[in-house]
Amino acid sequence: MMATITGKERLTAFLAHQEVDRTPWVPLAGVHFGKLKNFSAKSVLTDSDKLLDSLLTANQAYRPDGLPVYFDIQVEAEILGCELSWAENATPSVKTHPLQDDPQLPEKLLDENDGRLPLILETMEKAQSRLGAATALFGLVTGPLTIAYHLRGNPLFFDLADNKDSFKALLAFTSRVTERMAEIYIRAGMDVIGVIEPVASQISPQTFQQHLLKNYQTLFEHIHRLEALSMLHICGNASKIIDLMCQTGAKILSLDEKVHLAKIQPITERYGVFLQGNIPAITHLLNGTPKDVRDYVKELLTALPAPEHLILSPGCDLPWGTPSANVTAAFEALYNTNAW
């Protein structure tokens, strides 16, 4: 019988291809954690004390192996000049695109004192002190294509056809922004850097290979040199780019329910890449029942060719109002299912 280990030890050993006692569990969420304390989404994203309180509560309630500290892909956009539209119980959205009419690049990257970074870094330091020995902490950064879209807006996609040099220059800049954020979060003690890139599912495999692949490879090489683990999350139906995602060098691919994990896992297995996902965030976790969630988890573990290479997780960021009983049902299913 294996000795009792912490969640962090389990996830770290798992990613080193060592034998562990069960499938690791990472509740991929941000503002939902505030719901456990009846804090609004906006207050969790703007108040370090409430954010930390929410993380401590989520860690106790959901018993994770890994936990994201802060989930808002608008952080970099706000620092770089995008105006945000805030809501009480959802993450903000980008309202303005400062490069929409003029693709002139910003003159500087970002540093620890910009935007909400002081709040985030303060919370990361406290979370590392309170949780870091037992739980692997995820620092989530926005991917370069998504930052480029936040800055340029819809003209970004026209640049692909009409102004490729401008597109390439903007992507080179935003890739440096993502690298810089990764550095800052690793210095703050984050064990895993998750690159969140929702826009990437909207481009063709040819565009991904020509304009993004090398940037990602450089990014993940940089993260690994700084001795952190890595995850690439792409929302939507990313099935057509799975092979390319594996070539980025990310150790984990996080995918939502639009990707049939059992069908694409033979590809990830060829590259030695781990899967993370993909309990449906809306139909099951937000609007379903605990039984719906338990059944989905059991069916997923049964269907996968290699369930021993899965990190169980929601397919995407959980909405604020997700019932906690549904999230709890996910990890309870692990304890009641012989994963492999």
Secondary structure, 3 states (H helix, E strand, C coil): CCCCCCHHHHHHHHHCCCCCCCCCECCCCCCHHHHCCCCCHHHHHHCHHHHHHHHHHHHHHHCCCEEECCCCCCHHHHHCCCCEEEECCEEEEECCCCCCCCCCCCCCCCCCCCCCHHHHHHHHHHHHHHHCCCCEEEEEEECHHHHHHHHHCCHHHHHHHHCHHHHHHHHHHHHHHHHHHHHHHHHCCCCEEEEECHHHHHCCHHHHHHHHHHHHHHHHHHHHHCCCEEEEEECCCCHHHHHHHHHCCCCEEEECCCCCHHHHHHHHHHHCCEEEEEECHHHHHHCCCHHHHHHHHHHHHHHCCCHHHEEEEECCCCCCCCCHHHHHHHHHHHHCCCCC
